Amino acid sequence: MTFRPTPKQIEAAMRWAAECQPMEGCGVIAAGRFIPVDNTATEHDTFVMDMRRFCEIDSKTRVEAVVHSHVYVAPRPSDGDRAMCEKTGLPWLIVSWPEEIFTVIEPCGWKAPVVGRQWAWGSHDCLGCIRDGFLEQTGIELPDFPREWLWWAKGGNDIEEQFAGAGFVRLAQDVLPRHCDVFGMQIAAPVVNHLGLFLEPDLMLHQMMGRPSVREVYGGYYRKATVLHLRHRELAGT
């Protein structure tokens, strides 16, 4: 059934957008009303919903839609919005401040291209790029590992453990890379905080924060930043 927000829901979402600007405001529609949720992102053009609060609301009453605002731009869904709408399996209401216009998108099977997609935390980030690229190249689906916004600045590093659970083994740094090996890099961080997918003969598919996903030559800065070399067990004998 198509989701149609009520005037009261839209009005409440618009008020919250005004309070949150210049940051994006976010929340949910649940129990027939708009419920604001904190945006934990630090960038003005994105939002990272407080998932503890989201789960708390969803445990008490079914979430009907995800809501967020665009500031000084039209409520046109970005690639990241569309991807996360598909991921959540929920309608998304996007309101625009201060224009006070809105749009609604719903899951429809949409999928962004692997190269050239817009960056969005939690869907179109380096892990999302690796997952989609690896599936496209090998037919093997990788788990969507949980990740906290800016977790590398807060300490901790479980990327190697997560990939080990997904069937990857760590290789020595001097082992020559093969098609669809995964590289873990330290980009201005004390722990691995960026991933790349090696594509023979000398390319890497990856997506840096705030930038479109690209295929580019693997070498120079990225090679020096690589501290983790992983290979899936199913590809180890090829």
N, C-alpha and C positions, 0 to 999 in steps of 0.2 A: 504494500500500500504506500502511495506517495506521501511523503512528509510535508505538511503545510503548517508553518509556524503561525501562531496566533498574533494579533496586534500587540497584546500584552507581553508576550515573549520577546517580540522584536523590540518593543520599547525598552524592556529591561536590559536586553543585550546591548542596545545603543547607549543606555546610561552607563553601563559598565565599561564600554569602549571609551567613552568620554573620560571616565575616571582613570583609566589605565594609560591613555595616550601620553607620550609618544610611543610607548610600548603597545604591542598587541594585547587585547584582552581576550580571555578565553573562559569557557564554562561549558555547561551541558544543559539540555532540556530533559528534565526528569519530573515525574509526578505532575506533568502538565505545566511546569513553570521553569523559568530560566534560573539556574544556580551558578553563580560565579565560582571559578576555580583559579588559583594563583598560576601565573605564568612565570616559570623559573628560568626562562631564557635571559641572556644578557644582551642579545641583539635586537634592534628595533623592528626588523623585518621578518621575525619568526616568533613562534611560541612553542614552549615546552610545558605541557600541562602537568601539574602536580598529580602524579599517578596515585599516590596514596589517597588523596582526597577523591579522585575519580573513583577508585575502587570502593572507598567508603560509601559514596553516594550510590554506586551501582549495587552494593550489597544490600541496601535498604529498599531501593526502588529502581526499576529498570530504566537505564539511560536510553532516551529516545533519539537524541541527536547530539552531536558535538558542535560547539559554537566557538567562533573566534572572529576577531575584527581585523580589518585592514585600515591603515591610517593614511589619509590623504591619497589613497588610490582606490580604484574601483574594486568591487567585491568579486573580481574575476579570479577563479581558482587557479593557483599555481600548480605546477607538476607535483610539488610536494603535498599540496592539499589533496589533489586527486589520488595520489598514492596512499596517503594516510586514510582517506575515506574508504578506499578498497581494503586497507589493512584492518581497520576497525569494524568494517561491515555495517556502519551506521550512516545515516544522512548527516551532512555537514551544512550548517547555516553560517554563512559568511556575511557579516555586516560591515559597512564602510562608514568610518568617521572622518570628517563631519558631514559627509554627503547624505547620510541617513538613507542609504539604499542597501539592498541585500540581495543575496542569491542563495539557492539551495542546490547542493549536488548530492547524488546518491550512488552507492556502489553499482557499477555496471560492467566490471571486468576490464577497466582501463589499465594500461600498463605503459610506462614511459620507455623510450629507447634507452639502451645502455649508455650510449655516447651522446653527450650534449644535454643531458637532463639537468634541471635546476637543482641546486643543493637544498636539502631540507633535513633537519635533524630527525633521526628515528626511522627514516624511510630512504631518502636520497642522500645518504652520507657514504663514507668510505665502505662501511660494512654492507650497506644496501647495494652498492655498486658491485662489490665482490660477489655477493650472493647471486645477483641477477646475471652477472657475467659468467660466473662459474656454472650456473645452471644452463645458460645458453650454449656454452662451449662443451660441457661434459654430460649434461642431462642429470647431474647429481644435485639435489636440493639441499642446501645447508640451512641449519637452524637460524632463526633471527634472534641472535643473542641479545639479552637485555643490556642496555647501557644507559648510564646516568649522564645528564648534561655536564660537560667539562669534568668528567670523572678523573682524568689524568692529572688535573691540578689539585685533586683532593687525596692523591695517593692510591696505591693498589694497582694491580696489573694481572688480570685473569684471562687475557686474550689467548695465551698459549694453552691454558687449561681448557678454555671453551673449544678451541679448534681441535685439541686432542680428543675431546668427547665427540667431535663431529667426524672423526676418522683421519685426522692429519697427524703426521709424524714430523718431528723437527730434524732438519738436516744441518750439517756443518756449513759454516759460512763459505768454505772454499768449494763446495759442491756446485757444479754448473747447473743453472736453472733449467727446468723443462716447462713445456707448455702447461699453463694453469697451475703452476706453483704459486703460493701466496707469500708475499713479503710483509713483514711487520717492521715499521719504521718509527723512529723517535724524531718527531718534528717539533723542535724547541720544547722538548719535554723530557723528564727523567725516565719515562716508561714508554712502551710501545703505545702510540696513539694514532697511528695511521696505517692503512692496509692498501696493498696493491696486488693486482693479479697479473702475473707474467704471461705474455703472449709471444710465442716464437715468431721471428727470430730474436727481436731485441726490444719489444714494446712492453709497456705496462698500462693496464687499465686501472684508473683510480679516480677518486673525487676528493679534492681538498675542500676544507670548510669555506663556504661562501662562493665556491666556483662551480662551473658546470663540470660534469664528468668528461674525461678525455682519455684517448689513447696517445701516449707519447713515448719517446725513447727512454728506456730504463738505463740510467747512467748518471754520472755527475753527482749532484746533491742527493738524489734519491738513493743511489747505490751506497753512498757514504752514510746515509741515515738508516740504512737497513741493518737491523740487529737480529732479525728472526726470519728464518727460511723454512717454509712448511710445504709438505707434499701430501696429497690425499693417498691413503693406502691403496685405493682402487686404481690409481694412476702410477703407482710406484714401479710396476713391472713393465710399463709401456715404453 
